[in-house]
Amino acid sequence: MTSNDRLAKIIAGGRKRYIIVYGVLLWGLLTAVFALALQQLYFKRPIHIADIVFAFIVFPVCGILFGVLMWARLKARYHATMVQSAK
C-alpha cells in the first residue's frame, strides 16, 4: 500500500472518526495514563480521585484539538501528494 493509498483510506474514514480515534482515544487517553503514571512513579506523589477525573477529562478534550490539527495536516499532506503525483 502506497502512502497515497494509506492517506486516502484514513481520509475515507471521515473527520469525526479520525478525531475520536487519533485525538481522543490514542492521544488523549494515553496521555492521561502517562501523566498519572509519571505523577506516581517519578514525582512519588499519590494519585487521588480528583487527579484521575481531571486527567481523563482534560487530556481527551485537548485530544479533540490535537485531532483537528492533525486532520488538517493530513488533508494538506494528501492534497500535496495528489498535486505532486498529477505532475
N, C-alpha and C positions, 0 to 999 in steps of 0.2 A: 504494500500500500504506500503510495507516494505521499509526500507532505500535503499536496493539494487535496488528495482524496481524504486524508485524515481530517484536515480542516473543514472540508465540505461536510463530512459526516458529523462533526461536532456542531457545526452551524445548523445542519438539518434538524438536529435535536431541539433547537429553539433556544431563545434567550433566557426564558424563565427557568427552564431545566438546567441550563449551564450555570446560572447564578445560584440556584439552590444546591446543585451538586458540588461545583467547584468553589463557590464562595462560602455558602453557609455550612455545608457538611464537611467538606475537605479542609477549607481554611479556618472557618470559624470554630468548629468543634474541636479540631485537632489543636488549634492554638489555645483554646480554653484548657484542654487537658495538659498541654505542655506547660502553660503558665502555672497551673495548680501544682504540677509535679515539680517545677522549678522552685516554686514557693516552699514546698515541703522539703525537697532534697538539698537545695543549695542554700537557701536562707534559713533553714531549720525553723520555720515558722509554722505553727499548727494551722490546719485548714479548718475554717468554720463554715457553717452552712451559708452564711451571707457571702463568703468568698466564692463558693460554688455557684450560688444563684447569680451573683454578679458576673462571673466568668462565662456562664452558659447563657447569659442574655447579651452582654456587651460584645463579646467576640463574634457570635453569629450575626449580630446586627452590623458590625463592622465588616463581616464577611459578605454582606449584601453589597456594600460599597466596593469591596475588592472584586467581587464577581462582575459588577457593572463595568468597572475599569478594565478588567481582563477581557470581557466580552468585546468592548470597543477596540482593544488592542488586537484581539483575534480577528475581528472583522476587517480591520485595516490591513493586517498581515495577509489575510486571504485575498482581499482585493488587489493588493500589491503583487502577489504571486500570480493572480489571474491576468493582470495587465502585463506582467513580465513574460508569461507564457504565451500571450497573444502576439507578442512581437516576433 
